[in-house]
């Protein structure tokens, strides 16, 4: 569940389709068994199975997709990005993030977000407690270990400047897809970007590492909130097969409602799919997310234009997209139950 924040994924669709047809898209395949009379649907994840996907696995395990007339296959991502695969129609649905959807739209890739899986961003900057980082300006003079993406740089510099620190004093190194805690303990870098629902739980509840975190949601006066992850489809699906999209979202919503009310069951189902995961981590993460899928009395999955607009403008001012983006076509609440 580490963030993928490099923006080098924009590839010609002709190449993407060729790669897909050539069998590049791979990973764990959770098939519906090919039952007759059901419409086959493929969902591509953004990462290996984790608690962000719990509602989808619950809907499948409890046969809610089958009840909706759908034979759902869940696959992990291959070398090609989820947004491009969904845009090409090689998967009907996928798990993405707003920081991919907006640049995709800017490039004419016709993906649409149809639900916010979590209502607010659960990212944080994490450091070892011994380093004494308790607020953004404390990051000045420290080293950040990440993927080297421009969004990472812009967000961190904005946070530090907003808190009165010297943003130019922050150092950046590429850590890649490694164990963050080992890198910090070896003094390769001082802080990293994590998702609280995974590495935050791992640090505090599983490995009992003394850490400090700076949750992004605590600093929305400085940086935008945004939806990560989201469920996406393509524009053709919304126009030509709206009933299928509604049926899929009805069952998926039931899955996430179940994950909220029964996090223990959500953890059990995920561990059946991915038994290599640490049960304590999965259980802690499922409990954490159960209270964060929705905000107050809102419906699960609901998205606000203001959230999309502010984040799109942040990406534009950061130079991550080269023009103002109309966010209205980038998302819709139409297919949520009661939408």
NUDREN-594238 format. One record per residue (C-alpha): residue in one letter; x, y, z. Coordinates in nm, 3 decimals, m for minus. Layout:
N
<r><residu>a</residu><px>X</px><py>Y</py><pz>Z</pz></r>
...
! end
This chain:
339
<r><residu>x</residu><px>0.000</px><py>0.000</py><pz>0.000</pz></r>
<r><residu>x</residu><px>0.286</px><py>0.240</py><pz>m0.053</pz></r>
<r><residu>x</residu><px>0.197</px><py>0.537</py><pz>m0.272</pz></r>
<r><residu>x</residu><px>0.283</px><py>0.525</py><pz>m0.641</pz></r>
<r><residu>x</residu><px>0.364</px><py>0.886</py><pz>m0.708</pz></r>
<r><residu>x</residu><px>0.578</px><py>0.884</py><pz>m1.017</pz></r>
<r><residu>x</residu><px>0.397</px><py>1.028</py><pz>m1.317</pz></r>
<r><residu>x</residu><px>0.577</px><py>0.835</py><pz>m1.588</pz></r>
<r><residu>x</residu><px>0.277</px><py>0.612</py><pz>m1.660</pz></r>
<r><residu>x</residu><px>0.130</px><py>0.802</py><pz>m1.957</pz></r>
<r><residu>x</residu><px>0.179</px><py>0.568</py><pz>m2.254</pz></r>
<r><residu>x</residu><px>0.011</px><py>0.554</py><pz>m2.595</pz></r>
<r><residu>x</residu><px>m0.310</px><py>0.355</py><pz>m2.574</pz></r>
<r><residu>x</residu><px>m0.214</px><py>0.146</py><pz>m2.877</pz></r>
<r><residu>x</residu><px>0.094</px><py>0.020</py><pz>m2.691</pz></r>
<r><residu>x</residu><px>m0.110</px><py>m0.041</py><pz>m2.378</pz></r>
<r><residu>x</residu><px>m0.366</px><py>m0.251</py><pz>m2.558</pz></r>
<r><residu>x</residu><px>m0.092</px><py>m0.451</py><pz>m2.729</pz></r>
<r><residu>x</residu><px>0.071</px><py>m0.523</py><pz>m2.394</pz></r>
<r><residu>x</residu><px>m0.258</px><py>m0.633</py><pz>m2.244</pz></r>
<r><residu>x</residu><px>m0.343</px><py>m0.859</py><pz>m2.533</pz></r>
<r><residu>x</residu><px>0.010</px><py>m0.998</py><pz>m2.513</pz></r>
<r><residu>x</residu><px>m0.060</px><py>m1.113</py><pz>m2.160</pz></r>
<r><residu>x</residu><px>0.136</px><py>m0.859</py><pz>m1.961</pz></r>
<r><residu>x</residu><px>m0.148</px><py>m0.800</py><pz>m1.712</pz></r>
<r><residu>x</residu><px>m0.093</px><py>m1.065</py><pz>m1.450</pz></r>
<r><residu>x</residu><px>m0.131</px><py>m1.141</py><pz>m1.083</pz></r>
<r><residu>x</residu><px>m0.355</px><py>m1.332</py><pz>m0.849</pz></r>
<r><residu>x</residu><px>m0.683</px><py>m1.404</py><pz>m1.027</pz></r>
<r><residu>x</residu><px>m0.994</px><py>m1.444</py><pz>m0.814</pz></r>
<r><residu>x</residu><px>m1.243</px><py>m1.588</py><pz>m1.061</pz></r>
<r><residu>x</residu><px>m1.618</px><py>m1.611</py><pz>m1.036</pz></r>
<r><residu>x</residu><px>m1.616</px><py>m1.961</py><pz>m1.183</pz></r>
<r><residu>x</residu><px>m1.769</px><py>m1.868</py><pz>m1.517</pz></r>
<r><residu>x</residu><px>m2.131</px><py>m1.925</py><pz>m1.408</pz></r>
<r><residu>x</residu><px>m2.379</px><py>m1.923</py><pz>m1.696</pz></r>
<r><residu>x</residu><px>m2.629</px><py>m1.640</py><pz>m1.715</pz></r>
<r><residu>x</residu><px>m2.398</px><py>m1.396</py><pz>m1.539</pz></r>
<r><residu>x</residu><px>m2.225</px><py>m1.098</py><pz>m1.697</pz></r>
<r><residu>x</residu><px>m1.848</px><py>m1.129</py><pz>m1.675</pz></r>
<r><residu>x</residu><px>m1.679</px><py>m0.833</py><pz>m1.509</pz></r>
<r><residu>x</residu><px>m1.310</px><py>m0.775</py><pz>m1.434</pz></r>
<r><residu>x</residu><px>m1.186</px><py>m0.554</py><pz>m1.150</pz></r>
<r><residu>x</residu><px>m0.819</px><py>m0.457</py><pz>m1.147</pz></r>
<r><residu>x</residu><px>m0.661</px><py>m0.367</py><pz>m0.813</pz></r>
<r><residu>x</residu><px>m0.403</px><py>m0.093</py><pz>m0.767</pz></r>
<r><residu>x</residu><px>m0.176</px><py>m0.311</py><pz>m0.554</pz></r>
<r><residu>x</residu><px>m0.170</px><py>m0.656</py><pz>m0.401</pz></r>
<r><residu>x</residu><px>m0.486</px><py>m0.740</py><pz>m0.198</pz></r>
<r><residu>x</residu><px>m0.517</px><py>m0.528</py><pz>0.115</pz></r>
<r><residu>x</residu><px>m0.780</px><py>m0.381</py><pz>0.343</pz></r>
<r><residu>x</residu><px>m0.866</px><py>m0.098</py><pz>0.101</pz></r>
<r><residu>x</residu><px>m1.018</px><py>m0.373</py><pz>m0.115</pz></r>
<r><residu>x</residu><px>m1.211</px><py>m0.542</py><pz>0.166</pz></r>
<r><residu>x</residu><px>m1.556</px><py>m0.435</py><pz>0.045</pz></r>
<r><residu>x</residu><px>m1.498</px><py>m0.588</py><pz>m0.297</pz></r>
<r><residu>x</residu><px>m1.382</px><py>m0.920</py><pz>m0.154</pz></r>
<r><residu>x</residu><px>m1.674</px><py>m0.922</py><pz>0.091</pz></r>
<r><residu>x</residu><px>m1.925</px><py>m0.858</py><pz>m0.187</pz></r>
<r><residu>x</residu><px>m1.777</px><py>m1.147</py><pz>m0.381</pz></r>
<r><residu>x</residu><px>m1.750</px><py>m1.386</py><pz>m0.085</pz></r>
<r><residu>x</residu><px>m2.111</px><py>m1.319</py><pz>0.019</pz></r>
<r><residu>x</residu><px>m2.235</px><py>m1.368</py><pz>m0.340</pz></r>
<r><residu>x</residu><px>m2.371</px><py>m1.015</py><pz>m0.370</pz></r>
<r><residu>x</residu><px>m2.214</px><py>m0.976</py><pz>m0.714</pz></r>
<r><residu>x</residu><px>m2.371</px><py>m1.302</py><pz>m0.824</pz></r>
<r><residu>x</residu><px>m2.706</px><py>m1.184</py><pz>m0.688</pz></r>
<r><residu>x</residu><px>m2.662</px><py>m0.874</py><pz>m0.905</pz></r>
<r><residu>x</residu><px>m2.609</px><py>m1.095</py><pz>m1.211</pz></r>
<r><residu>x</residu><px>m2.232</px><py>m1.044</py><pz>m1.223</pz></r>
<r><residu>x</residu><px>m1.946</px><py>m1.293</py><pz>m1.248</pz></r>
<r><residu>x</residu><px>m1.663</px><py>m1.083</py><pz>m1.102</pz></r>
<r><residu>x</residu><px>m1.294</px><py>m1.162</py><pz>m1.152</pz></r>
<r><residu>x</residu><px>m1.045</px><py>m0.964</py><pz>m0.939</pz></r>
<r><residu>x</residu><px>m0.691</px><py>m0.927</py><pz>m1.074</pz></r>
<r><residu>x</residu><px>m0.378</px><py>m0.754</py><pz>m0.954</pz></r>
<r><residu>x</residu><px>m0.206</px><py>m0.490</py><pz>m1.166</pz></r>
<r><residu>x</residu><px>0.058</px><py>m0.579</py><pz>m1.420</pz></r>
<r><residu>x</residu><px>0.321</px><py>m0.355</py><pz>m1.574</pz></r>
<r><residu>x</residu><px>0.052</px><py>m0.135</py><pz>m1.729</pz></r>
<r><residu>x</residu><px>m0.127</px><py>0.119</py><pz>m1.510</pz></r>
<r><residu>x</residu><px>m0.482</px><py>0.052</py><pz>m1.391</pz></r>
<r><residu>x</residu><px>m0.619</px><py>0.373</py><pz>m1.544</pz></r>
<r><residu>x</residu><px>m0.498</px><py>0.281</py><pz>m1.890</pz></r>
<r><residu>x</residu><px>m0.631</px><py>m0.075</py><pz>m1.868</pz></r>
<r><residu>x</residu><px>m0.975</px><py>0.047</py><pz>m1.760</pz></r>
<r><residu>x</residu><px>m0.975</px><py>0.324</py><pz>m2.021</pz></r>
<r><residu>x</residu><px>m0.900</px><py>0.063</py><pz>m2.288</pz></r>
<r><residu>x</residu><px>m1.194</px><py>m0.148</py><pz>m2.170</pz></r>
<r><residu>x</residu><px>m0.975</px><py>m0.446</py><pz>m2.079</pz></r>
<r><residu>x</residu><px>m1.106</px><py>m0.426</py><pz>m1.722</pz></r>
<r><residu>x</residu><px>m1.450</px><py>m0.282</py><pz>m1.655</pz></r>
<r><residu>x</residu><px>m1.354</px><py>m0.142</py><pz>m1.314</pz></r>
<r><residu>x</residu><px>m1.033</px><py>m0.060</py><pz>m1.129</pz></r>
<r><residu>x</residu><px>m0.888</px><py>0.087</py><pz>m0.813</pz></r>
<r><residu>x</residu><px>m0.703</px><py>0.413</py><pz>m0.869</pz></r>
<r><residu>x</residu><px>m0.625</px><py>0.742</py><pz>m0.694</pz></r>
<r><residu>x</residu><px>m0.714</px><py>1.103</py><pz>m0.770</pz></r>
<r><residu>x</residu><px>m0.347</px><py>1.184</py><pz>m0.842</pz></r>
<r><residu>x</residu><px>m0.368</px><py>0.945</py><pz>m1.138</pz></r>
<r><residu>x</residu><px>m0.722</px><py>1.021</py><pz>m1.252</pz></r>
<r><residu>x</residu><px>m0.666</px><py>1.395</py><pz>m1.299</pz></r>
<r><residu>x</residu><px>m0.347</px><py>1.368</py><pz>m1.510</pz></r>
<r><residu>x</residu><px>m0.516</px><py>1.089</py><pz>m1.706</pz></r>
<r><residu>x</residu><px>m0.809</px><py>1.316</py><pz>m1.784</pz></r>
<r><residu>x</residu><px>m0.565</px><py>1.591</py><pz>m1.882</pz></r>
<r><residu>x</residu><px>m0.419</px><py>1.348</py><pz>m2.138</pz></r>
<r><residu>x</residu><px>m0.760</px><py>1.256</py><pz>m2.274</pz></r>
<r><residu>x</residu><px>m0.776</px><py>0.916</py><pz>m2.102</pz></r>
<r><residu>x</residu><px>m1.153</px><py>0.863</py><pz>m2.046</pz></r>
<r><residu>x</residu><px>m1.159</px><py>0.726</py><pz>m1.690</pz></r>
<r><residu>x</residu><px>m1.423</px><py>0.828</py><pz>m1.437</pz></r>
<r><residu>x</residu><px>m1.418</px><py>0.791</py><pz>m1.058</pz></r>
<r><residu>x</residu><px>m1.747</px><py>0.639</py><pz>m0.943</pz></r>
<r><residu>x</residu><px>m1.678</px><py>0.608</py><pz>m0.568</pz></r>
<r><residu>x</residu><px>m1.434</px><py>0.726</py><pz>m0.303</pz></r>
<r><residu>x</residu><px>m1.340</px><py>0.415</py><pz>m0.105</pz></r>
<r><residu>x</residu><px>m1.225</px><py>0.624</py><pz>0.194</pz></r>
<r><residu>x</residu><px>m1.380</px><py>0.962</py><pz>0.262</pz></r>
<r><residu>x</residu><px>m1.056</px><py>1.144</py><pz>0.351</pz></r>
<r><residu>x</residu><px>m0.688</px><py>1.098</py><pz>0.276</pz></r>
<r><residu>x</residu><px>m0.525</px><py>0.870</py><pz>0.534</pz></r>
<r><residu>x</residu><px>m0.166</px><py>0.952</py><pz>0.435</pz></r>
<r><residu>x</residu><px>0.092</px><py>1.072</py><pz>0.687</pz></r>
<r><residu>x</residu><px>0.460</px><py>1.155</py><pz>0.703</pz></r>
<r><residu>x</residu><px>0.619</px><py>0.912</py><pz>0.948</pz></r>
<r><residu>x</residu><px>0.945</px><py>0.943</py><pz>1.139</pz></r>
<r><residu>x</residu><px>1.114</px><py>0.771</py><pz>1.431</pz></r>
<r><residu>x</residu><px>1.015</px><py>0.940</py><pz>1.755</pz></r>
<r><residu>x</residu><px>1.378</px><py>0.985</py><pz>1.852</pz></r>
<r><residu>x</residu><px>1.420</px><py>1.235</py><pz>1.565</pz></r>
<r><residu>x</residu><px>1.182</px><py>1.480</py><pz>1.732</pz></r>
<r><residu>x</residu><px>0.972</px><py>1.565</py><pz>1.425</pz></r>
<r><residu>x</residu><px>0.642</px><py>1.688</py><pz>1.566</pz></r>
<r><residu>x</residu><px>0.533</px><py>1.950</py><pz>1.311</pz></r>
<r><residu>x</residu><px>0.604</px><py>2.024</py><pz>0.942</pz></r>
<r><residu>x</residu><px>0.872</px><py>2.288</py><pz>0.997</pz></r>
<r><residu>x</residu><px>1.077</px><py>2.026</py><pz>1.185</pz></r>
<r><residu>x</residu><px>1.131</px><py>1.856</py><pz>0.847</pz></r>
<r><residu>x</residu><px>1.374</px><py>2.131</py><pz>0.743</pz></r>
<r><residu>x</residu><px>1.724</px><py>1.985</py><pz>0.746</pz></r>
<r><residu>x</residu><px>1.586</px><py>1.630</py><pz>0.737</pz></r>
<r><residu>x</residu><px>1.593</px><py>1.376</py><pz>0.453</pz></r>
<r><residu>x</residu><px>1.281</px><py>1.236</py><pz>0.290</pz></r>
<r><residu>x</residu><px>1.288</px><py>0.885</py><pz>0.142</pz></r>
<r><residu>x</residu><px>1.032</px><py>0.823</py><pz>m0.130</pz></r>
<r><residu>x</residu><px>0.964</px><py>0.737</py><pz>m0.492</pz></r>
<r><residu>x</residu><px>1.102</px><py>1.064</py><pz>m0.629</pz></r>
<r><residu>x</residu><px>0.770</px><py>1.189</py><pz>m0.769</pz></r>
<r><residu>x</residu><px>0.698</px><py>1.561</py><pz>m0.812</pz></r>
<r><residu>x</residu><px>0.379</px><py>1.537</py><pz>m0.606</pz></r>
<r><residu>x</residu><px>0.581</px><py>1.415</py><pz>m0.308</pz></r>
<r><residu>x</residu><px>0.823</px><py>1.707</py><pz>m0.340</pz></r>
<r><residu>x</residu><px>0.552</px><py>1.968</py><pz>m0.382</pz></r>
<r><residu>x</residu><px>0.341</px><py>1.847</py><pz>m0.091</pz></r>
<r><residu>x</residu><px>0.632</px><py>1.829</py><pz>0.150</pz></r>
<r><residu>x</residu><px>0.772</px><py>2.168</py><pz>0.052</pz></r>
<r><residu>x</residu><px>0.427</px><py>2.324</py><pz>0.081</pz></r>
<r><residu>x</residu><px>0.376</px><py>2.176</py><pz>0.427</pz></r>
<r><residu>x</residu><px>0.713</px><py>2.300</py><pz>0.552</pz></r>
<r><residu>x</residu><px>0.670</px><py>2.650</py><pz>0.408</pz></r>
<r><residu>x</residu><px>0.316</px><py>2.679</py><pz>0.541</pz></r>
<r><residu>x</residu><px>0.444</px><py>2.600</py><pz>0.891</pz></r>
<r><residu>x</residu><px>0.717</px><py>2.865</py><pz>0.869</pz></r>
<r><residu>x</residu><px>1.007</px><py>2.634</py><pz>0.787</pz></r>
<r><residu>x</residu><px>1.272</px><py>2.647</py><pz>0.515</pz></r>
<r><residu>x</residu><px>1.139</px><py>2.416</py><pz>0.244</pz></r>
<r><residu>x</residu><px>1.468</px><py>2.433</py><pz>0.054</pz></r>
<r><residu>x</residu><px>1.644</px><py>2.273</py><pz>0.352</pz></r>
<r><residu>x</residu><px>1.457</px><py>1.944</py><pz>0.305</pz></r>
<r><residu>x</residu><px>1.665</px><py>1.676</py><pz>0.130</pz></r>
<r><residu>x</residu><px>1.511</px><py>1.415</py><pz>m0.098</pz></r>
<r><residu>x</residu><px>1.639</px><py>1.067</py><pz>m0.181</pz></r>
<r><residu>x</residu><px>1.473</px><py>0.782</py><pz>m0.368</pz></r>
<r><residu>x</residu><px>1.398</px><py>0.494</py><pz>m0.134</pz></r>
<r><residu>x</residu><px>1.196</px><py>0.287</py><pz>m0.379</pz></r>
<r><residu>x</residu><px>0.980</px><py>m0.008</py><pz>m0.278</pz></r>
<r><residu>x</residu><px>1.170</px><py>m0.110</py><pz>0.036</pz></r>
<r><residu>x</residu><px>1.105</px><py>m0.159</py><pz>0.405</pz></r>
<r><residu>x</residu><px>1.082</px><py>0.201</py><pz>0.521</pz></r>
<r><residu>x</residu><px>1.158</px><py>0.123</py><pz>0.884</pz></r>
<r><residu>x</residu><px>1.487</px><py>m0.048</py><pz>0.803</pz></r>
<r><residu>x</residu><px>1.594</px><py>0.253</py><pz>0.596</pz></r>
<r><residu>x</residu><px>1.517</px><py>0.496</py><pz>0.878</pz></r>
<r><residu>x</residu><px>1.689</px><py>0.283</py><pz>1.138</pz></r>
<r><residu>x</residu><px>1.999</px><py>0.278</py><pz>0.915</pz></r>
<r><residu>x</residu><px>1.982</px><py>0.658</py><pz>0.884</pz></r>
<r><residu>x</residu><px>1.934</px><py>0.647</py><pz>0.508</pz></r>
<r><residu>x</residu><px>1.652</px><py>0.899</py><pz>0.547</pz></r>
<r><residu>x</residu><px>1.454</px><py>1.054</py><pz>0.831</pz></r>
<r><residu>x</residu><px>1.091</px><py>1.043</py><pz>0.724</pz></r>
<r><residu>x</residu><px>0.864</px><py>0.871</py><pz>0.470</pz></r>
<r><residu>x</residu><px>0.512</px><py>0.888</py><pz>0.330</pz></r>
<r><residu>x</residu><px>0.284</px><py>0.613</py><pz>0.461</pz></r>
<r><residu>x</residu><px>m0.081</px><py>0.515</py><pz>0.474</pz></r>
<r><residu>x</residu><px>m0.191</px><py>0.512</py><pz>0.836</pz></r>
<r><residu>x</residu><px>m0.424</px><py>0.219</py><pz>0.772</pz></r>
<r><residu>x</residu><px>m0.129</px><py>m0.004</py><pz>0.684</pz></r>
<r><residu>x</residu><px>0.225</px><py>0.104</py><pz>0.776</pz></r>
<r><residu>x</residu><px>0.090</px><py>0.317</py><pz>1.060</pz></r>
<r><residu>x</residu><px>m0.082</px><py>0.013</py><pz>1.208</pz></r>
<r><residu>x</residu><px>0.224</px><py>m0.198</py><pz>1.137</pz></r>
<r><residu>x</residu><px>0.454</px><py>0.043</py><pz>1.323</pz></r>
<r><residu>x</residu><px>0.236</px><py>0.104</py><pz>1.627</pz></r>
<r><residu>x</residu><px>0.040</px><py>m0.217</py><pz>1.678</pz></r>
<r><residu>x</residu><px>0.246</px><py>m0.491</py><pz>1.517</pz></r>
<r><residu>x</residu><px>0.614</px><py>m0.399</py><pz>1.550</pz></r>
<r><residu>x</residu><px>0.571</px><py>m0.152</py><pz>1.839</pz></r>
<r><residu>x</residu><px>0.814</px><py>0.098</py><pz>1.686</pz></r>
<r><residu>x</residu><px>0.808</px><py>0.442</py><pz>1.857</pz></r>
<r><residu>x</residu><px>0.711</px><py>0.680</py><pz>1.575</pz></r>
<r><residu>x</residu><px>0.565</px><py>1.024</py><pz>1.514</pz></r>
<r><residu>x</residu><px>0.329</px><py>1.101</py><pz>1.228</pz></r>
<r><residu>x</residu><px>0.214</px><py>1.419</py><pz>1.056</pz></r>
<r><residu>x</residu><px>m0.130</px><py>1.327</py><pz>0.913</pz></r>
<r><residu>x</residu><px>m0.208</px><py>1.515</py><pz>0.592</pz></r>
<r><residu>x</residu><px>m0.569</px><py>1.562</py><pz>0.706</pz></r>
<r><residu>x</residu><px>m0.444</px><py>1.778</py><pz>0.997</pz></r>
<r><residu>x</residu><px>m0.295</px><py>2.032</py><pz>0.754</pz></r>
<r><residu>x</residu><px>m0.569</px><py>2.099</py><pz>0.502</pz></r>
<r><residu>x</residu><px>m0.519</px><py>2.473</py><pz>0.555</pz></r>
<r><residu>x</residu><px>m0.189</px><py>2.415</py><pz>0.371</pz></r>
<r><residu>x</residu><px>m0.248</px><py>2.122</py><pz>0.136</pz></r>
<r><residu>x</residu><px>m0.562</px><py>1.975</py><pz>m0.019</pz></r>
<r><residu>x</residu><px>m0.748</px><py>1.669</py><pz>0.093</pz></r>
<r><residu>x</residu><px>m0.807</px><py>1.423</py><pz>m0.192</pz></r>
<r><residu>x</residu><px>m0.965</px><py>1.089</py><pz>m0.264</pz></r>
<r><residu>x</residu><px>m0.729</px><py>0.794</py><pz>m0.248</pz></r>
<r><residu>x</residu><px>m0.821</px><py>0.527</py><pz>m0.337</pz></r>
<r><residu>x</residu><px>m1.119</px><py>0.549</py><pz>m0.573</pz></r>
<r><residu>x</residu><px>m1.311</px><py>0.304</py><pz>m0.791</pz></r>
<r><residu>x</residu><px>m1.294</px><py>0.389</py><pz>m1.159</pz></r>
<r><residu>x</residu><px>m1.460</px><py>0.285</py><pz>m1.482</pz></r>
<r><residu>x</residu><px>m1.448</px><py>0.433</py><pz>m1.830</pz></r>
<r><residu>x</residu><px>m1.684</px><py>0.680</py><pz>m1.995</pz></r>
<r><residu>x</residu><px>m1.817</px><py>0.423</py><pz>m2.241</pz></r>
<r><residu>x</residu><px>m1.933</px><py>0.201</py><pz>m1.955</pz></r>
<r><residu>x</residu><px>m2.120</px><py>0.490</py><pz>m1.791</pz></r>
<r><residu>x</residu><px>m2.294</px><py>0.577</py><pz>m2.118</pz></r>
<r><residu>x</residu><px>m2.359</px><py>0.237</py><pz>m2.275</pz></r>
<r><residu>x</residu><px>m2.391</px><py>0.006</py><pz>m1.974</pz></r>
<r><residu>x</residu><px>m2.515</px><py>0.224</py><pz>m1.686</pz></r>
<r><residu>x</residu><px>m2.730</px><py>m0.057</py><pz>m1.545</pz></r>
<r><residu>x</residu><px>m2.425</px><py>m0.283</py><pz>m1.516</pz></r>
<r><residu>x</residu><px>m2.232</px><py>m0.007</py><pz>m1.339</pz></r>
<r><residu>x</residu><px>m2.522</px><py>0.046</py><pz>m1.098</pz></r>
<r><residu>x</residu><px>m2.549</px><py>m0.324</py><pz>m1.020</pz></r>
<r><residu>x</residu><px>m2.176</px><py>m0.346</py><pz>m0.958</pz></r>
<r><residu>x</residu><px>m2.183</px><py>m0.043</py><pz>m0.729</pz></r>
<r><residu>x</residu><px>m2.489</px><py>m0.166</py><pz>m0.540</pz></r>
<r><residu>x</residu><px>m2.310</px><py>m0.490</py><pz>m0.450</pz></r>
<r><residu>x</residu><px>m1.980</px><py>m0.312</py><pz>m0.383</pz></r>
<r><residu>x</residu><px>m2.150</px><py>m0.063</py><pz>m0.153</pz></r>
<r><residu>x</residu><px>m2.300</px><py>m0.353</py><pz>0.042</pz></r>
<r><residu>x</residu><px>m1.950</px><py>m0.495</py><pz>0.073</pz></r>
<r><residu>x</residu><px>m1.808</px><py>m0.176</py><pz>0.220</pz></r>
<r><residu>x</residu><px>m2.107</px><py>m0.133</py><pz>0.450</pz></r>
<r><residu>x</residu><px>m2.027</px><py>m0.482</py><pz>0.577</pz></r>
<r><residu>x</residu><px>m1.659</px><py>m0.394</py><pz>0.618</pz></r>
<r><residu>x</residu><px>m1.770</px><py>m0.101</py><pz>0.835</pz></r>
<r><residu>x</residu><px>m2.005</px><py>m0.299</py><pz>1.055</pz></r>
<r><residu>x</residu><px>m1.802</px><py>m0.623</py><pz>1.065</pz></r>
<r><residu>x</residu><px>m1.428</px><py>m0.545</py><pz>1.040</pz></r>
<r><residu>x</residu><px>m1.342</px><py>m0.887</py><pz>1.181</pz></r>
<r><residu>x</residu><px>m1.521</px><py>m1.050</py><pz>0.889</pz></r>
<r><residu>x</residu><px>m1.349</px><py>m0.813</py><pz>0.646</pz></r>
<r><residu>x</residu><px>m1.012</px><py>m0.922</py><pz>0.785</pz></r>
<r><residu>x</residu><px>m1.104</px><py>m1.292</py><pz>0.769</pz></r>
<r><residu>x</residu><px>m1.212</px><py>m1.273</py><pz>0.404</pz></r>
<r><residu>x</residu><px>m0.898</px><py>m1.082</py><pz>0.303</pz></r>
<r><residu>x</residu><px>m0.676</px><py>m1.335</py><pz>0.479</pz></r>
<r><residu>x</residu><px>m0.846</px><py>m1.614</py><pz>0.285</pz></r>
<r><residu>x</residu><px>m0.745</px><py>m1.441</py><pz>m0.038</pz></r>
<r><residu>x</residu><px>m0.398</px><py>m1.337</py><pz>0.081</pz></r>
<r><residu>x</residu><px>m0.293</px><py>m1.578</py><pz>0.359</pz></r>
<r><residu>x</residu><px>0.065</px><py>m1.451</py><pz>0.343</pz></r>
<r><residu>x</residu><px>m0.042</px><py>m1.126</py><pz>0.514</pz></r>
<r><residu>x</residu><px>0.015</px><py>m1.074</py><pz>0.887</pz></r>
<r><residu>x</residu><px>m0.319</px><py>m1.144</py><pz>1.060</pz></r>
<r><residu>x</residu><px>m0.256</px><py>m0.888</py><pz>1.333</pz></r>
<r><residu>x</residu><px>m0.182</px><py>m0.620</py><pz>1.073</pz></r>
<r><residu>x</residu><px>m0.489</px><py>m0.705</py><pz>0.865</pz></r>
<r><residu>x</residu><px>m0.717</px><py>m0.711</py><pz>1.170</pz></r>
<r><residu>x</residu><px>m0.583</px><py>m0.380</py><pz>1.299</pz></r>
<r><residu>x</residu><px>m0.610</px><py>m0.220</py><pz>0.957</pz></r>
<r><residu>x</residu><px>m0.966</px><py>m0.344</py><pz>0.904</pz></r>
<r><residu>x</residu><px>m1.070</px><py>m0.201</py><pz>1.241</pz></r>
<r><residu>x</residu><px>m0.901</px><py>0.132</py><pz>1.161</pz></r>
<r><residu>x</residu><px>m1.073</px><py>0.167</py><pz>0.823</pz></r>
<r><residu>x</residu><px>m1.414</px><py>0.064</py><pz>0.956</pz></r>
<r><residu>x</residu><px>m1.449</px><py>0.410</py><pz>1.112</pz></r>
<r><residu>x</residu><px>m1.307</px><py>0.598</py><pz>0.811</pz></r>
<r><residu>x</residu><px>m1.485</px><py>0.468</py><pz>0.503</pz></r>
<r><residu>x</residu><px>m1.752</px><py>0.732</py><pz>0.557</pz></r>
<r><residu>x</residu><px>m1.761</px><py>1.072</py><pz>0.724</pz></r>
<r><residu>x</residu><px>m2.044</px><py>1.110</py><pz>0.973</pz></r>
<r><residu>x</residu><px>m2.384</px><py>1.035</py><pz>0.823</pz></r>
<r><residu>x</residu><px>m2.271</px><py>1.055</py><pz>0.461</pz></r>
<r><residu>x</residu><px>m2.324</px><py>0.774</py><pz>0.213</pz></r>
<r><residu>x</residu><px>m2.029</px><py>0.549</py><pz>0.141</pz></r>
<r><residu>x</residu><px>m1.846</px><py>0.647</py><pz>m0.175</pz></r>
<r><residu>x</residu><px>m1.977</px><py>1.003</py><pz>m0.199</pz></r>
<r><residu>x</residu><px>m1.745</px><py>1.254</py><pz>m0.370</pz></r>
<r><residu>x</residu><px>m1.748</px><py>1.634</py><pz>m0.356</pz></r>
<r><residu>x</residu><px>m1.662</px><py>1.868</py><pz>m0.642</pz></r>
<r><residu>x</residu><px>m1.479</px><py>2.103</py><pz>m0.405</pz></r>
<r><residu>x</residu><px>m1.236</px><py>1.827</py><pz>m0.304</pz></r>
<r><residu>x</residu><px>m1.163</px><py>1.738</py><pz>m0.666</pz></r>
<r><residu>x</residu><px>m1.131</px><py>2.102</py><pz>m0.771</pz></r>
<r><residu>x</residu><px>m0.888</px><py>2.201</py><pz>m0.497</pz></r>
<r><residu>x</residu><px>m0.666</px><py>1.902</py><pz>m0.562</pz></r>
<r><residu>x</residu><px>m0.671</px><py>1.956</py><pz>m0.939</pz></r>
<r><residu>x</residu><px>m0.562</px><py>2.316</py><pz>m0.886</pz></r>
<r><residu>x</residu><px>m0.282</px><py>2.200</py><pz>m0.657</pz></r>
<r><residu>x</residu><px>m0.159</px><py>1.964</py><pz>m0.929</pz></r>
<r><residu>x</residu><px>m0.172</px><py>2.248</py><pz>m1.182</pz></r>
<r><residu>x</residu><px>0.022</px><py>2.494</py><pz>m0.967</pz></r>
<r><residu>x</residu><px>0.273</px><py>2.219</py><pz>m0.891</pz></r>
<r><residu>x</residu><px>0.325</px><py>2.168</py><pz>m1.265</pz></r>
<r><residu>x</residu><px>0.189</px><py>1.813</py><pz>m1.261</pz></r>
<r><residu>x</residu><px>m0.078</px><py>1.902</py><pz>m1.516</pz></r>
<r><residu>x</residu><px>m0.028</px><py>2.181</py><pz>m1.766</pz></r>
<r><residu>x</residu><px>m0.374</px><py>2.335</py><pz>m1.765</pz></r>
<r><residu>x</residu><px>m0.685</px><py>2.388</py><pz>m1.558</pz></r>
<r><residu>x</residu><px>m0.892</px><py>2.070</py><pz>m1.554</pz></r>
<r><residu>x</residu><px>m1.271</px><py>2.058</py><pz>m1.550</pz></r>
<r><residu>x</residu><px>m1.323</px><py>1.803</py><pz>m1.273</pz></r>
<r><residu>x</residu><px>m1.695</px><py>1.750</py><pz>m1.332</pz></r>
<r><residu>x</residu><px>m1.643</px><py>1.476</py><pz>m1.594</pz></r>
<r><residu>x</residu><px>m1.373</px><py>1.314</py><pz>m1.379</pz></r>
<r><residu>x</residu><px>m1.612</px><py>1.181</py><pz>m1.114</pz></r>
<r><residu>x</residu><px>m1.977</px><py>1.101</py><pz>m1.055</pz></r>
<r><residu>x</residu><px>m2.202</px><py>0.996</py><pz>m0.767</pz></r>
<r><residu>x</residu><px>m2.471</px><py>0.881</py><pz>m1.010</pz></r>
<r><residu>x</residu><px>m2.405</px><py>0.510</py><pz>m0.967</pz></r>
<r><residu>x</residu><px>m2.396</px><py>0.498</py><pz>m0.588</pz></r>
<r><residu>x</residu><px>m2.706</px><py>0.348</py><pz>m0.426</pz></r>
<r><residu>x</residu><px>m2.949</px><py>0.637</py><pz>m0.393</pz></r>
<r><residu>x</residu><px>m2.736</px><py>0.851</py><pz>m0.624</pz></r>
! end
